[in-house]
Amino acid sequence: MAAVAGTAASVPLLRAATTDGAPAASPPARWEAGAANPALPPRAGGLLFLTATEAETLGAIADRLIPADELSIGGKEAGCVAFIDRQLDGTFGQGVSDYRRGPYYQGTPEQGPQNKLTPAQRYRVGLAALAAYCQREYGKGFAQLDAATQDQLLTRMEANQLALGQVDSKPLFELVLQNVREGFLADPVYGGNKDMASWKMLGFPGARYDFRDYMDRKGEKFNFIPVSLIDSAS
């Protein structure tokens, strides 16, 4: 498959002809992998969608879902908030791949959330409702609560026992958990997985082109240094 893709990438598309049969003056277009939906280049700092308060709350949640230990850094330090922020600012946040014309009914668990809100809207409304709940019950934001109270609230969200207005707490919890995991494990080019921390912890080699030089070396342990898409783009 790699050989076929490589061949296709090197073949120019046919140039359009003019009405008199002469070739068009414009240069031929070439197919390039990922050109239609390129990854954004890494950027230092700055939020694209989240407010500072929302980012602080998500950072605290990420550290409870993936706490730092002797094996790896926590979710916040790994950049999960930056990953989620960039996803919410893009096509994922807008829900462009979802059918959203309604009508909306309560579906079965296998059908997933039936919600007229986009992921970005669910984050905005849900985090605002969580902030309001924490202020009402504790007089402070989620990020300022102690770890035991944060865990208790997240446990209640997971069990759908926390009233968060327009957003059911269980689907919101599952969405945040999924996105935190993705941010922790995805290629650093997308904003998370700082210094490829999770890949180093798991022994994952990253975005290497191939392993033909190692296929016949059975029973050996290879301590590969992970490779990011950032490396191949530089």
C-alpha atoms as one frame of an Amber mdcrd trajectory, in Angstrom:
protein
   0.000   0.000   0.000   2.845   2.391   0.834   4.406   1.748  -2.581   1.111
   2.405  -4.358   0.531   5.623  -2.408   4.041   6.777  -3.163   3.522   6.173
  -6.869   0.198   8.015  -6.872   1.735  10.971  -5.079   4.319  11.387  -7.832
   1.894  11.307 -10.771   0.489  14.739 -11.765  -3.193  15.035 -12.528  -4.089
  15.565 -16.196  -3.901  19.191 -17.276  -7.176  20.629 -18.534  -7.293  21.512
 -22.235  -8.563  24.733 -23.748 -11.345  24.790 -26.345  -8.825  24.838 -29.212
  -7.092  21.734 -27.892  -4.057  23.518 -26.452  -3.054  22.626 -22.911  -4.098
  25.000 -20.135  -1.483  27.473 -18.986  -1.872  26.724 -15.278   0.602  24.240
 -13.730  -0.697  20.727 -13.070  -2.082  19.980  -9.618  -0.523  17.170  -7.641
  -2.180  14.931  -5.091  -0.575  15.185  -1.672  -1.452  13.070   1.346  -3.261
  15.089   3.993  -3.481  18.206   1.843  -7.252  18.425   2.253  -7.101  18.385
   6.049  -3.559  19.251   7.138  -2.475  19.150  10.770  -1.933  22.566  12.262
   1.716  23.337  12.977   2.743  23.297  16.628   2.355  26.608  18.388   3.559
  27.789  21.761   0.868  29.046  24.116  -2.382  30.765  23.287  -5.908  29.391
  23.333  -7.971  29.093  20.151 -11.390  28.243  21.618 -11.319  27.749  25.386
 -11.395  30.615  27.831  -8.696  30.772  30.491 -11.179  29.581  33.136 -12.368
  26.684  30.966  -8.754  25.686  30.285  -7.968  25.768  34.004 -10.954  23.523
  34.752 -10.030  21.088  31.981  -6.446  20.988  33.208  -7.632  19.996  36.675
  -9.914  17.338  35.197  -7.111  15.978  33.010  -4.866  15.619  36.063  -7.537
  13.613  37.887  -8.187  11.363  34.872  -4.458  10.884  34.172  -2.560  11.769
  37.364   1.197  12.109  37.321   3.124   9.183  38.810   6.545   7.582  38.689
   5.916   6.398  35.126   4.805   9.571  33.395   3.630  13.168  33.657  -0.033
  13.982  34.236  -2.691  14.950  31.729  -2.355  18.688  32.245   1.431  18.786
  31.842   1.172  16.458  28.835  -0.775  19.137  26.968  -4.221  17.535  26.906
  -5.855  20.957  27.278  -4.002  22.345  24.261  -5.022  19.269  22.249  -8.699
  19.643  23.199  -8.627  23.391  22.567  -7.375  22.897  19.016  -9.872  20.120
  18.322 -12.778  22.233  19.554 -11.662  25.101  17.340 -11.679  22.840  14.283
 -14.012  20.501  12.457 -14.409  18.167  15.440 -15.713  20.976  17.607 -18.135
  22.022  14.882 -19.462  18.470  14.543 -19.084  18.524  10.762 -19.029  14.726
  10.517 -22.237  14.314  12.559 -25.793  14.328  11.267 -27.359  17.250  13.125
 -30.628  18.090  11.367 -32.807  16.329  13.935 -35.260  15.365  15.146 -33.448
  14.481  18.364 -34.622  11.599  20.508 -33.172   9.779  23.458 -31.342   6.861
  21.856 -30.004   3.608  23.175 -26.493   3.525  24.693 -25.245   1.848  21.501
 -26.392   4.830  19.423 -24.315   7.334  21.351 -25.398  10.820  22.424 -28.396
  12.223  20.554 -27.708  15.912  21.020 -28.354  19.001  18.914 -25.277  20.701
  20.396 -21.899  20.402  18.702 -18.954  19.091  20.771 -17.728  22.683  21.168
 -21.136  23.781  22.431 -21.352  20.809  24.785 -17.999  21.766  26.294 -18.993
  25.434  26.636 -22.383  24.796  28.189 -21.209  21.861  30.296 -18.139  23.578
  31.759 -20.214  26.662  32.547 -22.781  24.508  34.348 -20.021  22.704  36.265
 -18.503  26.054  37.279 -21.879  27.312  38.467 -22.468  24.136  40.479 -19.069
  24.363  42.173 -19.570  28.028  43.039 -23.018  27.308  44.442 -21.960  24.282
  46.506 -18.370  25.123  47.481 -17.887  28.812  46.771 -14.950  28.164  44.429
 -14.152  26.793  40.989 -13.520  23.138  40.175  -9.768  23.698  39.808  -9.582
  25.142  43.346 -11.233  22.132  44.996  -9.164  19.444  46.707  -8.442  16.253
  44.790 -10.904  14.127  46.783 -13.797  16.511  46.035 -12.827  16.682  42.355
 -12.833  12.891  42.172 -16.230  12.785  43.864 -17.707  15.212  41.336 -16.222
  13.336  38.383 -17.587  10.058  39.776 -21.049  11.612  39.999 -20.729  12.928
  36.453 -19.790   9.476  35.203 -22.866   8.040  36.915 -25.065  10.817  35.438
 -25.897  12.021  38.944 -24.820  15.656  38.516 -27.347  18.113  37.072 -25.622
  20.264  34.434 -28.511  21.958  32.695 -28.740  21.292  28.957 -25.917  18.747
  29.005 -26.262  15.335  30.627 -23.259  14.814  32.861 -22.472  11.232  31.804
 -22.095  11.905  28.044 -20.072  15.030  28.867 -17.798  13.051  31.167 -17.313
  10.380  28.507 -16.529  13.018  25.870 -13.937  14.719  28.073 -12.405  11.364
  29.069 -12.122  10.329  25.413 -10.527  13.635  24.418  -8.092  13.628  27.351
  -6.985  10.125  26.382  -6.556  11.230  22.771  -4.524  14.250  23.832  -2.289
  12.105  26.009  -1.661   9.478  23.328  -1.838  11.380  20.014   1.102  12.614
  17.998   2.539  15.808  19.557   1.850  17.630  16.288  -1.742  17.961  17.519
  -0.767  19.796  20.698  -0.664  17.064  23.364   1.651  14.223  24.389   4.401
  16.640  25.445   7.875  15.343  24.583   6.151  12.086  23.521   5.863  11.207
  27.214   3.129   8.594  26.767   4.930   6.955  23.838   8.136   6.683  25.860
   6.182   5.203  28.772   4.528   2.594  26.520   7.532   1.915  24.294   5.604
   3.037  21.212   7.993   3.909  18.341   5.815   6.659  16.890   5.521   7.705
  13.254   8.353   5.628  11.796   8.267   4.992   8.072   8.747   1.217   8.255
  10.428  -1.588  10.154  11.851  -3.639   7.293  15.337  -3.592   8.825  14.000
  -5.259  11.968  11.426  -7.761  10.677  13.842 -10.712  10.691  15.328  -9.947
  14.104  13.178 -12.152  16.314  13.075 -12.005  20.103  15.036  -8.772  20.383
  13.984  -5.769  22.418  14.295  -2.533  20.487  14.527   0.638  22.505  13.354
   2.941  19.744  13.398   6.670  20.306   9.857   7.740  19.313   9.450   9.782
  16.157   6.755  12.472  15.816   5.157  13.882  12.675   6.794  17.119  13.789
  10.169  15.520  13.007   9.124  14.488   9.506   7.722  17.947   8.785  10.873
  19.773   9.861
